[in-house]
Amino acid sequence: MFKLTGYMKPTAILPQAHSYIRFISNSSRLYDASDAKMKKQNRDQQKESKNKLKRMQLVKNKNKQHPELHPLYMDVPTALKYLRAAEVGNPANRTTLSILMTIIPDKGSKPISGSVFLPRPIKDNNMLIFSLEQESLEQAKAKGATVGGLELIEEIKAGNVKLDEFTQCFATPDIVKELKAIARYLGPKNLMPSTKKGTVSEDISKLMEENVGALPFKQRDQHLSIPIGRCDFSDKEILQNLKAASDAIYGCQPPGTKKPNLIGQTCLSSTIGPSLVINFRN
């Protein structure tokens, strides 16, 4: 047998070793919890992404359906009867008939934008012309436009010109830089001339002739809205305007484009009337 020769005093290393082991154990649990949390977040993100794709596909399928299958579908003459009835009591010439369509963009596709020439304009065309060239101003004034140069810019800055009265605005290149001073007044009214929009040219007279009666439109998010008439228009006039709008919108996408926007459900509505689904393509 072995014989104990003395009492061995516990060393100070044991408590330190115990703390070290406990620290390793706690760190491992924290790491496992953090790892599990990240995995859960990844699963949730993947699930949300799949659900988003499913919802988008459902929206696409809904907008690919024939409008005649929608419970609120009406042919245009029938829809106009209900919309005119909803506007009883309001002056017919102050009501607006508009179309609102759903646009489903494809990844990488460009928003739909352009202009349409309505056979029966909704309101009289009233043009605003900016130029530093006296000859251009005289030609535009002879065509009934409101014209001016730097003095007109100052009048707009002072609030002395009612921009709501104007439907179109053009300018010559020599004054474009000066128009930045009133961009915050012209921009919200969709009157700011720009080369990109084709409203800036050396030949103002030709520009006016080519754009008289043009109604610009632009896709906003997944929607596109265009006014196409008033309640005092005849059914024939409204149908002609709808045909012109349809040709302009569907013509915005070049034939054979790889990523066209899906033009879906289209509704016809009045100022305070309901939205009724129509066949806008045909």
VOGU-3710 file (C-alpha; in Angstrom, 3 decimals, decimal comma):
1> mfkltgymkp> 0,000/0,000/0,000  0,983/3,561/-0,592  1,447/5,722/2,404  0,498/9,375/2,562  3,446/11,396/3,647  1,636/14,707/4,177  -1,331/16,942/3,453  -1,406/18,381/-0,069  -2,844/21,892/-0,051  -5,181/22,650/-3,020
11> tailpqahsy> -3,483/24,923/-5,448  -4,911/28,212/-6,729  -4,977/26,837/-10,272  -8,146/24,848/-9,845  -10,555/27,832/-9,474  -8,932/29,506/-12,467  -9,323/26,376/-14,542  -12,970/26,124/-13,466  -13,630/29,747/-14,559  -11,882/29,140/-17,856
21> irfisnssrl> -14,000/26,081/-18,567  -17,171/27,991/-17,651  -16,145/30,888/-19,957  -15,606/28,486/-22,854  -18,991/26,889/-22,163  -20,831/30,257/-22,094  -19,104/31,445/-25,275  -20,141/28,271/-27,025  -23,770/28,771/-25,985  -23,693/32,426/-27,145
31> ydasdakmkk> -22,204/31,394/-30,480  -24,829/28,696/-30,952  -27,646/31,151/-30,132  -26,270/33,775/-32,540  -25,818/31,173/-35,277  -29,365/29,918/-34,785  -30,698/33,479/-34,940  -28,893/34,157/-38,225  -30,179/30,918/-39,713  -33,721/31,847/-38,678
41> qnrdqqkesk> -33,362/35,309/-40,273  -32,106/33,723/-43,495  -35,029/31,295/-43,529  -37,466/34,150/-42,903  -35,912/36,224/-45,714  -36,081/33,307/-48,138  -39,684/32,658/-47,143  -40,628/36,329/-47,593  -38,874/36,408/-50,983  -40,823/33,342/-52,136
51> nklkrmqlvk> -44,093/34,837/-50,856  -43,323/38,095/-52,675  -42,728/36,216/-55,926  -45,994/34,326/-55,442  -47,916/37,561/-54,830  -46,346/39,167/-57,896  -47,242/36,135/-59,999  -50,840/36,285/-58,762  -51,002/39,991/-59,725  -49,581/39,192/-63,166
61> nknkqhpelh> -52,039/36,345/-63,712  -54,918/38,591/-62,652  -53,879/41,331/-65,075  -53,414/38,852/-67,927  -57,059/37,791/-67,720  -59,543/39,067/-70,265  -61,319/42,174/-68,894  -64,688/40,569/-69,729  -64,084/38,101/-66,868  -63,936/40,883/-64,258
71> plymdvptal> -67,174/41,345/-62,236  -67,066/45,130/-62,839  -66,533/44,864/-66,598  -68,740/46,967/-68,882  -68,523/47,973/-72,511  -67,701/51,669/-72,889  -71,205/52,976/-73,836  -72,750/51,184/-70,827  -69,997/52,421/-68,512  -70,568/55,995/-69,707
81> kylraaevgn> -74,270/55,801/-68,767  -73,363/54,927/-65,166  -70,604/57,539/-64,970  -72,824/60,321/-66,337  -75,509/59,300/-63,822  -72,950/59,566/-61,008  -72,117/63,125/-62,107  -75,725/64,395/-62,129  -75,776/67,798/-60,434  -72,251/68,682/-61,542
91> panrttlsil> -71,661/70,777/-64,680  -70,860/68,272/-67,433  -68,115/70,485/-68,855  -66,316/70,451/-65,495  -66,223/66,689/-65,068  -63,289/64,596/-66,249  -63,369/61,057/-67,591  -60,072/59,257/-67,062  -58,534/55,864/-67,589  -56,349/54,250/-64,933
101> mtiipdkgsk> -54,373/51,159/-65,874  -52,108/48,803/-63,988  -48,614/48,436/-65,439  -46,541/45,434/-64,338  -42,898/46,217/-65,152  -40,394/43,481/-65,919  -36,941/43,602/-64,344  -34,872/46,125/-66,271  -37,796/47,490/-68,300  -38,306/51,231/-68,728
111> pisgsvflpr> -41,415/53,140/-67,532  -43,984/53,842/-70,217  -44,067/57,489/-71,300  -45,001/59,514/-74,339  -47,794/61,722/-75,623  -51,141/61,231/-77,270  -53,006/63,471/-79,696  -56,671/63,280/-78,745  -59,062/63,775/-81,689  -61,349/65,690/-79,325
121> pikdnnmlif> -59,144/67,722/-76,940  -60,340/67,974/-73,348  -59,561/71,675/-73,115  -58,363/74,358/-75,469  -54,642/74,349/-76,073  -52,875/77,251/-74,360  -49,134/77,491/-74,976  -46,383/79,292/-73,086  -43,244/80,175/-75,076  -39,847/81,284/-73,730
131> sleqesleqa> -37,168/82,735/-75,991  -34,597/85,490/-76,265  -35,105/85,685/-80,028  -37,589/88,369/-81,008  -38,464/86,654/-84,281  -39,371/83,391/-82,526  -41,521/85,283/-80,035  -43,398/87,095/-82,788  -44,071/83,840/-84,675  -45,367/82,146/-81,513
141> kakgatvggl> -47,499/85,144/-80,570  -49,080/85,119/-84,036  -50,189/81,524/-83,329  -51,953/82,610/-80,135  -49,286/81,671/-77,583  -48,273/83,628/-74,503  -44,640/84,604/-75,086  -41,781/86,243/-73,265  -38,149/86,178/-72,253  -36,392/87,268/-69,076
151> elieeikagn> -39,232/89,621/-68,145  -41,727/86,725/-68,267  -39,474/84,677/-65,990  -39,492/87,511/-63,453  -43,288/87,772/-63,683  -43,616/84,034/-62,905  -41,195/84,312/-59,972  -43,306/87,180/-58,616  -46,461/85,035/-58,884  -48,143/87,307/-61,424
161> vkldeftqcf> -48,753/84,559/-64,017  -51,353/81,796/-63,499  -49,643/78,669/-64,795  -52,786/76,522/-64,410  -54,114/78,127/-67,590  -51,354/76,643/-69,768  -51,349/73,186/-71,319  -47,928/73,226/-73,026  -44,640/75,061/-72,736  -41,774/75,385/-75,262
171> atpdivkelk> -38,464/77,241/-75,365  -35,475/77,977/-77,554  -32,028/76,734/-76,397  -30,753/80,247/-75,617  -33,040/80,647/-72,582  -33,016/77,129/-71,118  -30,401/77,957/-68,442  -32,439/80,955/-67,292  -35,512/78,724/-66,798  -33,834/76,918/-63,883
181> aiarylgpkn> -34,844/79,900/-61,727  -38,528/78,971/-62,176  -38,184/75,178/-62,402  -40,031/74,756/-59,103  -43,009/76,597/-60,616  -43,022/74,946/-64,049  -42,021/71,423/-62,992  -45,086/70,503/-60,882  -47,326/71,723/-63,746  -45,426/69,518/-66,230
191> lmpstkkgtv> -44,456/72,688/-68,105  -40,672/72,669/-67,710  -39,146/72,652/-71,230  -36,318/70,172/-71,830  -34,455/68,719/-74,777  -35,186/65,212/-73,524  -38,937/65,814/-73,695  -38,620/67,422/-77,121  -39,948/70,780/-75,967  -36,784/72,775/-76,746
201> sedisklmee> -35,957/73,711/-80,337  -34,512/76,470/-82,481  -37,626/76,303/-84,680  -40,425/77,188/-82,268  -43,008/77,532/-85,019  -42,454/73,956/-86,222  -42,363/72,661/-82,663  -45,741/74,223/-81,950  -47,300/72,753/-85,084  -46,043/69,257/-84,242
211> nvgalpfkqr> -47,228/69,362/-80,630  -50,525/71,236/-80,699  -53,009/69,127/-78,786  -50,392/66,637/-77,506  -51,233/65,205/-74,082  -48,139/63,844/-72,273  -48,366/60,731/-70,093  -45,908/58,863/-67,873  -46,041/55,708/-65,804  -45,910/56,253/-62,040
221> dqhlsipigr> -44,851/53,143/-60,108  -47,301/50,508/-61,359  -49,989/52,878/-62,606  -50,687/55,102/-65,589  -53,548/57,597/-65,714  -54,744/59,706/-68,663  -57,780/62,032/-68,932  -59,682/61,134/-72,098  -62,795/63,311/-72,085  -65,663/64,974/-70,240
231> cdfsdkeilq> -69,241/63,936/-69,578  -70,501/66,378/-72,202  -68,532/64,544/-74,927  -70,515/62,171/-77,138  -69,898/58,420/-76,918  -68,285/58,540/-80,353  -65,831/61,273/-79,306  -64,844/59,369/-76,174  -64,368/56,137/-78,118  -62,142/57,963/-80,599
241> nlkaasdaiy> -60,069/59,394/-77,754  -59,786/55,938/-76,157  -58,598/54,479/-79,442  -55,960/57,204/-79,799  -54,779/56,666/-76,199  -54,632/52,893/-76,692  -52,569/53,220/-79,869  -50,180/55,680/-78,192  -49,634/53,596/-75,046  -49,220/50,227/-76,734
251> gcqppgtkkp> -47,047/51,908/-79,360  -44,600/53,096/-76,682  -43,051/49,639/-76,500  -40,969/48,937/-79,620  -41,899/45,700/-81,431  -39,731/42,789/-80,371  -38,571/44,388/-77,116  -37,140/41,734/-74,794  -38,617/43,165/-71,598  -41,981/44,782/-72,309
261> nligqtclss> -44,182/46,141/-69,554  -47,377/44,201/-68,953  -50,323/46,534/-69,535  -52,996/45,032/-67,345  -56,433/45,932/-66,054  -57,791/49,287/-67,235  -60,587/51,208/-65,522  -62,708/54,100/-66,756  -63,882/56,569/-64,115  -65,261/60,083/-63,716
271> tigpslvinf> -64,534/62,835/-61,205  -66,735/61,380/-58,433  -68,001/58,254/-60,209  -66,933/54,613/-59,721  -64,131/52,809/-61,562  -65,440/50,401/-64,180  -63,281/47,875/-66,012  -63,199/48,230/-69,817  -61,457/46,528/-72,717  -58,793/49,124/-73,471
281> rn> -56,862/47,103/-76,051  -59,841/46,606/-78,348
//
